[in-house]
Amino acid sequence: MRERAYNLMKEWCDTLLSYQVRTKTPYTDGALLCPACHVAHGRVADLCFPLTVIWSRTGEEKYLEEADRLIDWSEYNLQTHDGLWYNDITNRWYATSAFSAMSMGEAVYHFGDKLPLKYKEKWMSIFVRMCDTIMTLDTRESFRPVTNYYCGIAALLAMAWRLTGNEKYYEKSKYWVGVALSRFDGDGLLYGEGYPVDSADGTHTVDMGYDLEESLPLLLRYADLTGEYKELFYDRFMKHLVFLLPDGAIDDSFGVRHNKWTYWGSRTSDGVIEGLALLLDDRVCANACERVLTLYEKCTRDGLLAMPMAHVTKEPTCLHHTFTHAKALAALVCAESVPEVKEVKIPCEEKFGIKSYQQGHLLLVSHGSFRATFSTVHHDCQAPHTANSGGSMNLLYHDKYGIICLEVWRRFKIRFSNSAAYNSVIDHIYSVN
C-alpha cells in the first residue's frame, strides 16, 4: 500500500508540475494554471510536503526547486500585511495559511536532517512567521472560523512546538484544540462547520466531508505530536467512520457543506487517508485506507484526481482536488509502519438496522444489501437554501452495485459548462464501483 500511495502521489505531482507557469515576472512564475478554472489557484504551496517526499525517494533536487518556486509565487502574490497568505489572489480569506504552513512543517519534520540548508532555513522562517501571526488570530473580533480551522491550527501549533521547542506554541495550541473538544455532540460527531453551530431542535452544523477529510485527521495529528487525547480522538474518528462507504467514498449527502462534496471528499481538504495513515495498526483502519486509496486510483484520469465520468463530457479537471489530496498520500508514504492489509468489514458494512444521529433528524439504515441515509437537518454553511432536508432519502447504496441514487445540491450544475455534463456526471457518479 505504501508503494501504491507513492506511485500515485508521484503521478499526481508530475502531472501538476506540467501545468506550472514559466515566465519572467514573479506575478506568474511558478504558479499552476488550472485548466478547469483558468486561474492560478492559491494554496499550491500545499505541495511542499509531497514534493519533498518525492525528492527523498528519487534524489532529484528538481522536486525541491519546484516546491520552492510554488512557495516563492505564494510569497510574492498572496502574502498579507501580517505575513500570512490569502486563500487566492481574488479571495481575501487568510486562515488557510495554516494548511500551507503545515505542509512546510511536515516537510521539515520528516526530512529536516536531510534537507539542503537553503530550503530548510527558508521554509522554517516562513513557517515560524506564519505560526506567530496565527497565534494571535483568536484576539481578532472579526475572526470567526468554522471548526476545521480550530483543528488545523491546533495541529499546526503542536507542529511548531515540536520543530522549535518553544513552549508558547504548545500552550496556545491548547486553546484551539479546546474549542474543537467542545464541539462533539452526544453521538460523538464533530460539528461547527457553519454558524450558528446549533439550533432549537437540537441539531448541529455537521459536515462529514470536512470531518473525515480534514478536521479529525488533524486532531489525530495533534494527538500524535503531543501525546494527548489519543484514545479520545481515535474513538471519535471511529464513530465517524461509519459514514465511509464500502468503496472508500464519503457519505456527505446530508452535510452542511455537501455542495463542495466530490464523492471521495471535498475539493479543498486533505483526505481521510491523512487520518487513517496514523491508525494503521488497527485492521479496520488499514482496510479502510486501502479502499480509499483504491478509489483515488480509480478516480485518477490523465494524472489528476477527477470526478467520475467527467471525461466523458469533456469537462477539464480542476487541479485543486489533486494538490490538496496529495498531502494525504504523503502522510501514508511517511507512515511508521504500513501493514499487509487483510480483508475485514469496515463500520458501514455492519448490519446495524437503524442508527440515529442529530436528535433523530439524521438516520442511517442498514438492511440486507442496502444502506440508506435520511435527513431532516436544515443547516447549511455558506450558500443559503442548499441543505438536503425534508426527510427525503439522501443516499441509497447497494453492496453489489454501489450508489443507486444520490441527492445532491441541484444548483451545483453551474460548475459545469453545459447541462449535458451535469446530467452525465449525476447519472454515472457511481460508475467507479
PEQUI-V360751 format. One record per residue. N is the residue number from 1. RES is the residue in one small letter. PHI is phi in whole degrees, 0 to 359 (999 if undefined). OMEGA is omega in radians with two decimals (none if undefined). D_LAST is the distance of its C-alpha to the last C-alpha in whole Angstrom. Layout:
BEGIN
n:N res:RES phi:PHI omega:OMEGA d_last:D_LAST
n:N res:RES phi:PHI omega:OMEGA d_last:D_LAST
END
This chain:
BEGIN
n:1 res:m phi:999 omega:3.12 d_last:19
n:2 res:r phi:299 omega:-3.11 d_last:22
n:3 res:e phi:292 omega:3.07 d_last:23
n:4 res:r phi:297 omega:3.13 d_last:19
n:5 res:a phi:296 omega:3.13 d_last:20
n:6 res:y phi:296 omega:-3.11 d_last:23
n:7 res:n phi:298 omega:3.13 d_last:22
n:8 res:l phi:292 omega:3.12 d_last:19
n:9 res:m phi:300 omega:3.14 d_last:22
n:10 res:k phi:294 omega:3.09 d_last:24
n:11 res:e phi:300 omega:3.12 d_last:22
n:12 res:w phi:300 omega:-3.05 d_last:21
n:13 res:c phi:295 omega:3.11 d_last:25
n:14 res:d phi:297 omega:3.11 d_last:27
n:15 res:t phi:292 omega:3.12 d_last:25
n:16 res:l phi:301 omega:-3.12 d_last:26
n:17 res:l phi:293 omega:3.07 d_last:29
n:18 res:s phi:291 omega:3.09 d_last:29
n:19 res:y phi:263 omega:-3.09 d_last:30
n:20 res:q phi:283 omega:-3.06 d_last:33
n:21 res:v phi:273 omega:3.05 d_last:36
n:22 res:r phi:241 omega:3.11 d_last:39
n:23 res:t phi:221 omega:3.14 d_last:42
n:24 res:k phi:264 omega:-3.13 d_last:46
n:25 res:t phi:241 omega:3.14 d_last:45
n:26 res:p phi:293 omega:3.10 d_last:44
n:27 res:y phi:292 omega:-3.11 d_last:42
n:28 res:t phi:232 omega:-3.07 d_last:40
n:29 res:d phi:297 omega:3.12 d_last:40
n:30 res:g phi:97 omega:-3.13 d_last:37
n:31 res:a phi:289 omega:3.00 d_last:35
n:32 res:l phi:257 omega:-3.12 d_last:31
n:33 res:l phi:270 omega:-3.05 d_last:31
n:34 res:c phi:282 omega:-3.12 d_last:28
n:35 res:p phi:288 omega:-3.13 d_last:27
n:36 res:a phi:271 omega:-3.04 d_last:25
n:37 res:c phi:261 omega:3.13 d_last:28
n:38 res:h phi:57 omega:3.08 d_last:31
n:39 res:v phi:221 omega:2.99 d_last:32
n:40 res:a phi:264 omega:-3.12 d_last:33
n:41 res:h phi:291 omega:2.93 d_last:31
n:42 res:g phi:284 omega:3.11 d_last:32
n:43 res:r phi:67 omega:-3.14 d_last:31
n:44 res:v phi:293 omega:3.09 d_last:30
n:45 res:a phi:291 omega:2.99 d_last:33
n:46 res:d phi:302 omega:3.14 d_last:30
n:47 res:l phi:284 omega:-3.10 d_last:29
n:48 res:c phi:305 omega:-3.11 d_last:32
n:49 res:f phi:295 omega:3.13 d_last:30
n:50 res:p phi:302 omega:-3.13 d_last:28
n:51 res:l phi:294 omega:3.09 d_last:30
n:52 res:t phi:292 omega:3.07 d_last:33
n:53 res:v phi:299 omega:3.14 d_last:30
n:54 res:i phi:296 omega:3.07 d_last:30
n:55 res:w phi:302 omega:-3.11 d_last:34
n:56 res:s phi:296 omega:3.14 d_last:34
n:57 res:r phi:275 omega:-3.01 d_last:32
n:58 res:t phi:266 omega:-3.04 d_last:33
n:59 res:g phi:76 omega:-3.12 d_last:37
n:60 res:e phi:274 omega:-3.05 d_last:37
n:61 res:e phi:292 omega:3.13 d_last:38
n:62 res:k phi:302 omega:3.14 d_last:37
n:63 res:y phi:290 omega:3.04 d_last:34
n:64 res:l phi:291 omega:3.13 d_last:36
n:65 res:e phi:299 omega:-3.13 d_last:38
n:66 res:e phi:290 omega:3.07 d_last:35
n:67 res:a phi:299 omega:-3.14 d_last:35
n:68 res:d phi:293 omega:3.10 d_last:38
n:69 res:r phi:293 omega:3.07 d_last:38
n:70 res:l phi:296 omega:3.10 d_last:35
n:71 res:i phi:293 omega:3.12 d_last:37
n:72 res:d phi:299 omega:3.12 d_last:41
n:73 res:w phi:298 omega:3.13 d_last:39
n:74 res:s phi:294 omega:3.13 d_last:38
n:75 res:e phi:299 omega:-3.06 d_last:42
n:76 res:y phi:282 omega:-2.97 d_last:43
n:77 res:n phi:255 omega:-3.03 d_last:41
n:78 res:l phi:245 omega:-2.99 d_last:40
n:79 res:q phi:293 omega:3.10 d_last:42
n:80 res:t phi:274 omega:-3.11 d_last:44
n:81 res:h phi:294 omega:-3.11 d_last:48
n:82 res:d phi:251 omega:2.95 d_last:47
n:83 res:g phi:93 omega:3.04 d_last:45
n:84 res:l phi:270 omega:3.07 d_last:41
n:85 res:w phi:238 omega:3.01 d_last:39
n:86 res:y phi:292 omega:3.13 d_last:38
n:87 res:n phi:298 omega:3.14 d_last:34
n:88 res:d phi:209 omega:3.11 d_last:34
n:89 res:i phi:298 omega:-3.11 d_last:38
n:90 res:t phi:256 omega:-3.10 d_last:37
n:91 res:n phi:232 omega:-3.03 d_last:36
n:92 res:r phi:274 omega:3.10 d_last:39
n:93 res:w phi:289 omega:-2.97 d_last:37
n:94 res:y phi:236 omega:-3.05 d_last:38
n:95 res:a phi:291 omega:3.06 d_last:36
n:96 res:t phi:295 omega:3.03 d_last:33
n:97 res:s phi:306 omega:-3.12 d_last:36
n:98 res:a phi:301 omega:-3.08 d_last:35
n:99 res:f phi:283 omega:3.07 d_last:31
n:100 res:s phi:292 omega:3.10 d_last:33
n:101 res:a phi:298 omega:3.14 d_last:36
n:102 res:m phi:297 omega:3.12 d_last:33
n:103 res:s phi:295 omega:3.07 d_last:32
n:104 res:m phi:295 omega:3.12 d_last:35
n:105 res:g phi:298 omega:3.12 d_last:36
n:106 res:e phi:298 omega:3.13 d_last:33
n:107 res:a phi:299 omega:3.14 d_last:34
n:108 res:v phi:288 omega:-3.12 d_last:38
n:109 res:y phi:300 omega:-3.07 d_last:37
n:110 res:h phi:276 omega:-2.97 d_last:35
n:111 res:f phi:230 omega:-3.08 d_last:37
n:112 res:g phi:302 omega:-3.13 d_last:40
n:113 res:d phi:283 omega:-3.12 d_last:42
n:114 res:k phi:245 omega:-3.08 d_last:41
n:115 res:l phi:299 omega:2.98 d_last:41
n:116 res:p phi:304 omega:-3.01 d_last:44
n:117 res:l phi:302 omega:-3.09 d_last:46
n:118 res:k phi:297 omega:3.10 d_last:46
n:119 res:y phi:279 omega:-3.09 d_last:42
n:120 res:k phi:301 omega:-3.10 d_last:43
n:121 res:e phi:293 omega:-3.13 d_last:46
n:122 res:k phi:294 omega:-3.10 d_last:44
n:123 res:w phi:293 omega:3.11 d_last:41
n:124 res:m phi:293 omega:3.12 d_last:43
n:125 res:s phi:297 omega:3.11 d_last:45
n:126 res:i phi:293 omega:3.13 d_last:43
n:127 res:f phi:302 omega:-3.11 d_last:41
n:128 res:v phi:294 omega:3.11 d_last:44
n:129 res:r phi:302 omega:3.13 d_last:45
n:130 res:m phi:295 omega:-3.14 d_last:42
n:131 res:c phi:300 omega:-3.13 d_last:42
n:132 res:d phi:296 omega:3.09 d_last:46
n:133 res:t phi:286 omega:-3.14 d_last:45
n:134 res:i phi:300 omega:3.10 d_last:42
n:135 res:m phi:305 omega:-3.01 d_last:44
n:136 res:t phi:260 omega:-3.01 d_last:46
n:137 res:l phi:298 omega:-3.11 d_last:43
n:138 res:d phi:292 omega:3.12 d_last:44
n:139 res:t phi:271 omega:-3.13 d_last:47
n:140 res:r phi:273 omega:-3.11 d_last:47
n:141 res:e phi:298 omega:-3.08 d_last:47
n:142 res:s phi:278 omega:-3.06 d_last:45
n:143 res:f phi:268 omega:3.14 d_last:42
n:144 res:r phi:224 omega:-3.06 d_last:39
n:145 res:p phi:281 omega:3.02 d_last:36
n:146 res:v phi:273 omega:-2.87 d_last:33
n:147 res:t phi:298 omega:-3.09 d_last:32
n:148 res:n phi:300 omega:3.10 d_last:30
n:149 res:y phi:285 omega:3.06 d_last:33
n:150 res:y phi:298 omega:3.12 d_last:35
n:151 res:c phi:294 omega:-3.12 d_last:32
n:152 res:g phi:294 omega:-3.12 d_last:32
n:153 res:i phi:289 omega:3.07 d_last:36
n:154 res:a phi:301 omega:3.13 d_last:36
n:155 res:a phi:294 omega:-3.14 d_last:34
n:156 res:l phi:299 omega:-3.11 d_last:36
n:157 res:l phi:290 omega:3.03 d_last:39
n:158 res:a phi:295 omega:3.07 d_last:39
n:159 res:m phi:295 omega:3.11 d_last:38
n:160 res:a phi:299 omega:3.09 d_last:41
n:161 res:w phi:298 omega:-3.13 d_last:43
n:162 res:r phi:292 omega:-3.09 d_last:41
n:163 res:l phi:280 omega:-3.06 d_last:42
n:164 res:t phi:255 omega:-3.05 d_last:46
n:165 res:g phi:78 omega:-3.10 d_last:47
n:166 res:n phi:278 omega:-3.06 d_last:48
n:167 res:e phi:294 omega:-3.09 d_last:48
n:168 res:k phi:299 omega:3.14 d_last:48
n:169 res:y phi:290 omega:3.12 d_last:44
n:170 res:y phi:296 omega:-3.13 d_last:44
n:171 res:e phi:298 omega:-3.13 d_last:46
n:172 res:k phi:287 omega:3.14 d_last:44
n:173 res:s phi:298 omega:-3.11 d_last:41
n:174 res:k phi:296 omega:3.11 d_last:42
n:175 res:y phi:296 omega:-3.06 d_last:42
n:176 res:w phi:293 omega:3.12 d_last:39
n:177 res:v phi:289 omega:3.11 d_last:37
n:178 res:g phi:296 omega:3.08 d_last:39
n:179 res:v phi:296 omega:3.12 d_last:38
n:180 res:a phi:299 omega:-3.14 d_last:35
n:181 res:l phi:298 omega:-3.11 d_last:36
n:182 res:s phi:282 omega:-3.04 d_last:37
n:183 res:r phi:247 omega:2.92 d_last:34
n:184 res:f phi:256 omega:-3.12 d_last:32
n:185 res:d phi:279 omega:-3.08 d_last:33
n:186 res:g phi:296 omega:3.10 d_last:34
n:187 res:d phi:267 omega:-3.13 d_last:30
n:188 res:g phi:88 omega:3.14 d_last:30
n:189 res:l phi:274 omega:3.12 d_last:28
n:190 res:l phi:277 omega:-3.12 d_last:29
n:191 res:y phi:231 omega:3.12 d_last:30
n:192 res:g phi:115 omega:3.08 d_last:32
n:193 res:e phi:272 omega:-3.10 d_last:30
n:194 res:g phi:140 omega:-3.13 d_last:32
n:195 res:y phi:235 omega:-0.14 d_last:36
n:196 res:p phi:294 omega:-3.00 d_last:37
n:197 res:v phi:283 omega:3.11 d_last:35
n:198 res:d phi:215 omega:-3.13 d_last:36
n:199 res:s phi:215 omega:-3.04 d_last:37
n:200 res:a phi:297 omega:-3.11 d_last:40
n:201 res:d phi:276 omega:3.08 d_last:37
n:202 res:g phi:87 omega:3.12 d_last:36
n:203 res:t phi:272 omega:-3.10 d_last:33
n:204 res:h phi:230 omega:3.13 d_last:32
n:205 res:t phi:276 omega:3.14 d_last:30
n:206 res:v phi:258 omega:3.02 d_last:27
n:207 res:d phi:228 omega:-3.04 d_last:24
n:208 res:m phi:291 omega:3.11 d_last:21
n:209 res:g phi:300 omega:3.14 d_last:19
n:210 res:y phi:289 omega:3.13 d_last:23
n:211 res:d phi:300 omega:-3.06 d_last:24
n:212 res:l phi:280 omega:-3.06 d_last:21
n:213 res:e phi:268 omega:-3.05 d_last:20
n:214 res:e phi:219 omega:-2.98 d_last:24
n:215 res:s phi:299 omega:-3.11 d_last:27
n:216 res:l phi:292 omega:3.03 d_last:26
n:217 res:p phi:302 omega:-3.14 d_last:25
n:218 res:l phi:287 omega:3.04 d_last:29
n:219 res:l phi:294 omega:3.05 d_last:30
n:220 res:l phi:296 omega:3.09 d_last:29
n:221 res:r phi:292 omega:3.05 d_last:31
n:222 res:y phi:302 omega:3.14 d_last:34
n:223 res:a phi:297 omega:-3.14 d_last:34
n:224 res:d phi:295 omega:-3.10 d_last:34
n:225 res:l phi:281 omega:-3.05 d_last:36
n:226 res:t phi:255 omega:-3.06 d_last:39
n:227 res:g phi:82 omega:-3.08 d_last:38
n:228 res:e phi:258 omega:3.02 d_last:38
n:229 res:y phi:60 omega:-3.10 d_last:36
n:230 res:k phi:300 omega:-3.11 d_last:34
n:231 res:e phi:293 omega:-3.13 d_last:33
n:232 res:l phi:296 omega:-3.10 d_last:33
n:233 res:f phi:290 omega:3.03 d_last:30
n:234 res:y phi:297 omega:3.13 d_last:28
n:235 res:d phi:300 omega:-3.13 d_last:29
n:236 res:r phi:293 omega:3.12 d_last:28
n:237 res:f phi:298 omega:-3.12 d_last:25
n:238 res:m phi:294 omega:3.08 d_last:24
n:239 res:k phi:294 omega:3.12 d_last:24
n:240 res:h phi:280 omega:-2.99 d_last:22
n:241 res:l phi:292 omega:3.07 d_last:19
n:242 res:v phi:294 omega:3.12 d_last:18
n:243 res:f phi:269 omega:3.01 d_last:17
n:244 res:l phi:272 omega:-3.07 d_last:14
n:245 res:l phi:285 omega:-3.08 d_last:11
n:246 res:p phi:303 omega:-3.12 d_last:10
n:247 res:d phi:269 omega:3.10 d_last:7
n:248 res:g phi:95 omega:3.09 d_last:10
n:249 res:a phi:280 omega:-3.14 d_last:10
n:250 res:i phi:248 omega:3.06 d_last:13
n:251 res:d phi:277 omega:3.06 d_last:15
n:252 res:d phi:245 omega:-3.08 d_last:18
n:253 res:s phi:297 omega:-3.09 d_last:18
n:254 res:f phi:251 omega:-2.98 d_last:21
n:255 res:g phi:293 omega:-3.10 d_last:22
n:256 res:v phi:288 omega:3.06 d_last:26
n:257 res:r phi:242 omega:-3.05 d_last:24
n:258 res:h phi:295 omega:3.09 d_last:21
n:259 res:n phi:291 omega:3.03 d_last:22
n:260 res:k phi:257 omega:-3.06 d_last:21
n:261 res:w phi:284 omega:-3.13 d_last:18
n:262 res:t phi:233 omega:3.09 d_last:15
n:263 res:y phi:74 omega:-3.14 d_last:12
n:264 res:w phi:276 omega:-3.09 d_last:12
n:265 res:g phi:165 omega:-3.10 d_last:16
n:266 res:s phi:255 omega:3.13 d_last:19
n:267 res:r phi:296 omega:-2.96 d_last:20
n:268 res:t phi:245 omega:3.14 d_last:23
n:269 res:s phi:254 omega:-2.92 d_last:23
n:270 res:d phi:279 omega:-3.12 d_last:22
n:271 res:g phi:122 omega:-3.10 d_last:19
n:272 res:v phi:296 omega:3.10 d_last:19
n:273 res:i phi:301 omega:3.13 d_last:19
n:274 res:e phi:301 omega:3.08 d_last:22
n:275 res:g phi:278 omega:-3.13 d_last:23
n:276 res:l phi:300 omega:-3.13 d_last:21
n:277 res:a phi:297 omega:3.12 d_last:23
n:278 res:l phi:270 omega:-3.03 d_last:26
n:279 res:l phi:232 omega:-3.02 d_last:25
n:280 res:l phi:290 omega:3.05 d_last:24
n:281 res:d phi:292 omega:3.07 d_last:27
n:282 res:d phi:275 omega:-3.05 d_last:25
n:283 res:r phi:299 omega:3.12 d_last:22
n:284 res:v phi:295 omega:-3.14 d_last:20
n:285 res:c phi:293 omega:3.10 d_last:20
n:286 res:a phi:297 omega:3.13 d_last:20
n:287 res:n phi:293 omega:3.10 d_last:17
n:288 res:a phi:298 omega:3.14 d_last:15
n:289 res:c phi:297 omega:3.13 d_last:16
n:290 res:e phi:296 omega:3.14 d_last:14
n:291 res:r phi:291 omega:3.12 d_last:11
n:292 res:v phi:294 omega:3.10 d_last:12
n:293 res:l phi:300 omega:3.11 d_last:13
n:294 res:t phi:298 omega:3.11 d_last:10
n:295 res:l phi:297 omega:3.09 d_last:8
n:296 res:y phi:302 omega:3.13 d_last:12
n:297 res:e phi:297 omega:-3.13 d_last:12
n:298 res:k phi:293 omega:-3.11 d_last:9
n:299 res:c phi:269 omega:3.10 d_last:10
n:300 res:t phi:270 omega:3.12 d_last:14
n:301 res:r phi:221 omega:-3.10 d_last:15
n:302 res:d phi:54 omega:3.03 d_last:19
n:303 res:g phi:82 omega:-3.12 d_last:20
n:304 res:l phi:231 omega:3.03 d_last:18
n:305 res:l phi:287 omega:-2.96 d_last:16
n:306 res:a phi:232 omega:3.06 d_last:15
n:307 res:m phi:295 omega:-3.14 d_last:13
n:308 res:p phi:305 omega:3.03 d_last:10
n:309 res:m phi:70 omega:3.13 d_last:12
n:310 res:a phi:299 omega:-3.12 d_last:15
n:311 res:h phi:295 omega:-3.14 d_last:17
n:312 res:v phi:298 omega:-3.10 d_last:17
n:313 res:t phi:265 omega:3.12 d_last:19
n:314 res:k phi:62 omega:3.05 d_last:21
n:315 res:e phi:274 omega:3.11 d_last:21
n:316 res:p phi:293 omega:-3.08 d_last:22
n:317 res:t phi:264 omega:3.07 d_last:20
n:318 res:c phi:289 omega:-3.10 d_last:22
n:319 res:l phi:290 omega:-3.01 d_last:23
n:320 res:h phi:299 omega:3.12 d_last:23
n:321 res:h phi:305 omega:-2.99 d_last:20
n:322 res:t phi:281 omega:-3.03 d_last:20
n:323 res:f phi:284 omega:3.01 d_last:24
n:324 res:t phi:278 omega:-3.10 d_last:23
n:325 res:h phi:289 omega:3.07 d_last:20
n:326 res:a phi:299 omega:3.11 d_last:22
n:327 res:k phi:296 omega:3.12 d_last:24
n:328 res:a phi:295 omega:3.10 d_last:22
n:329 res:l phi:295 omega:3.09 d_last:21
n:330 res:a phi:298 omega:3.11 d_last:25
n:331 res:a phi:297 omega:3.12 d_last:25
n:332 res:l phi:291 omega:3.11 d_last:23
n:333 res:v phi:299 omega:-3.08 d_last:25
n:334 res:c phi:268 omega:3.13 d_last:28
n:335 res:a phi:301 omega:-3.09 d_last:27
n:336 res:e phi:300 omega:-3.12 d_last:30
n:337 res:s phi:216 omega:3.10 d_last:28
n:338 res:v phi:243 omega:-3.04 d_last:25
n:339 res:p phi:284 omega:2.98 d_last:25
n:340 res:e phi:291 omega:-3.05 d_last:23
n:341 res:v phi:277 omega:3.07 d_last:20
n:342 res:k phi:248 omega:-3.07 d_last:20
n:343 res:e phi:291 omega:3.04 d_last:17
n:344 res:v phi:221 omega:3.09 d_last:18
n:345 res:k phi:286 omega:2.98 d_last:17
n:346 res:i phi:263 omega:-2.95 d_last:17
n:347 res:p phi:309 omega:-3.08 d_last:18
n:348 res:c phi:291 omega:-3.13 d_last:16
n:349 res:e phi:271 omega:3.06 d_last:15
n:350 res:e phi:290 omega:3.14 d_last:19
n:351 res:k phi:270 omega:-2.98 d_last:20
n:352 res:f phi:256 omega:-3.11 d_last:23
n:353 res:g phi:80 omega:3.14 d_last:24
n:354 res:i phi:232 omega:2.98 d_last:25
n:355 res:k phi:247 omega:-3.09 d_last:25
n:356 res:s phi:250 omega:3.10 d_last:27
n:357 res:y phi:228 omega:3.04 d_last:27
n:358 res:q phi:52 omega:3.11 d_last:30
n:359 res:q phi:55 omega:3.13 d_last:33
n:360 res:g phi:84 omega:-3.13 d_last:30
n:361 res:h phi:273 omega:3.11 d_last:29
n:362 res:l phi:229 omega:-3.10 d_last:25
n:363 res:l phi:237 omega:2.93 d_last:24
n:364 res:l phi:252 omega:-3.12 d_last:21
n:365 res:v phi:240 omega:3.10 d_last:21
n:366 res:s phi:235 omega:-3.08 d_last:19
n:367 res:h phi:215 omega:-3.13 d_last:20
n:368 res:g phi:59 omega:-3.13 d_last:19
n:369 res:s phi:267 omega:-3.04 d_last:15
n:370 res:f phi:251 omega:2.99 d_last:15
n:371 res:r phi:226 omega:-3.09 d_last:15
n:372 res:a phi:223 omega:3.11 d_last:17
n:373 res:t phi:234 omega:3.11 d_last:19
n:374 res:f phi:233 omega:-3.10 d_last:22
n:375 res:s phi:215 omega:2.93 d_last:25
n:376 res:t phi:240 omega:3.09 d_last:28
n:377 res:v phi:287 omega:-2.99 d_last:29
n:378 res:h phi:254 omega:-3.11 d_last:30
n:379 res:h phi:290 omega:2.87 d_last:30
n:380 res:d phi:224 omega:-2.99 d_last:29
n:381 res:c phi:272 omega:-3.05 d_last:30
n:382 res:q phi:234 omega:-3.13 d_last:31
n:383 res:a phi:285 omega:-3.11 d_last:31
n:384 res:p phi:290 omega:3.05 d_last:32
n:385 res:h phi:62 omega:3.12 d_last:31
n:386 res:t phi:251 omega:-3.09 d_last:27
n:387 res:a phi:290 omega:2.99 d_last:27
n:388 res:n phi:273 omega:-3.07 d_last:24
n:389 res:s phi:233 omega:3.08 d_last:27
n:390 res:g phi:91 omega:3.09 d_last:29
n:391 res:g phi:86 omega:3.10 d_last:27
n:392 res:s phi:286 omega:3.08 d_last:24
n:393 res:m phi:282 omega:-3.11 d_last:21
n:394 res:n phi:279 omega:-3.07 d_last:19
n:395 res:l phi:208 omega:3.03 d_last:15
n:396 res:l phi:230 omega:-3.07 d_last:14
n:397 res:y phi:237 omega:3.10 d_last:11
n:398 res:h phi:244 omega:-3.07 d_last:11
n:399 res:d phi:303 omega:-3.10 d_last:10
n:400 res:k phi:268 omega:-2.98 d_last:9
n:401 res:y phi:259 omega:-3.12 d_last:7
n:402 res:g phi:81 omega:-3.10 d_last:6
n:403 res:i phi:288 omega:3.11 d_last:8
n:404 res:i phi:270 omega:3.06 d_last:11
n:405 res:c phi:213 omega:-3.04 d_last:14
n:406 res:l phi:207 omega:3.07 d_last:15
n:407 res:e phi:269 omega:3.13 d_last:18
n:408 res:v phi:237 omega:3.09 d_last:19
n:409 res:w phi:289 omega:-3.00 d_last:22
n:410 res:r phi:299 omega:-3.11 d_last:23
n:411 res:r phi:288 omega:-3.11 d_last:25
n:412 res:f phi:289 omega:3.11 d_last:23
n:413 res:k phi:296 omega:3.08 d_last:23
n:414 res:i phi:294 omega:3.10 d_last:26
n:415 res:r phi:286 omega:-3.12 d_last:24
n:416 res:f phi:260 omega:-3.08 d_last:23
n:417 res:s phi:280 omega:3.12 d_last:26
n:418 res:n phi:207 omega:-3.06 d_last:25
n:419 res:s phi:292 omega:3.12 d_last:24
n:420 res:a phi:297 omega:3.10 d_last:22
n:421 res:a phi:298 omega:3.13 d_last:20
n:422 res:y phi:301 omega:-3.08 d_last:20
n:423 res:n phi:295 omega:-3.12 d_last:19
n:424 res:s phi:294 omega:-3.13 d_last:16
n:425 res:v phi:295 omega:3.10 d_last:14
n:426 res:i phi:296 omega:-3.09 d_last:15
n:427 res:d phi:295 omega:-2.97 d_last:14
n:428 res:h phi:243 omega:-3.01 d_last:10
n:429 res:i phi:298 omega:-3.13 d_last:9
n:430 res:y phi:266 omega:-3.03 d_last:6
n:431 res:s phi:291 omega:-3.13 d_last:5
n:432 res:v phi:288 omega:-3.09 d_last:4
n:433 res:n phi:285 omega:none d_last:0
END
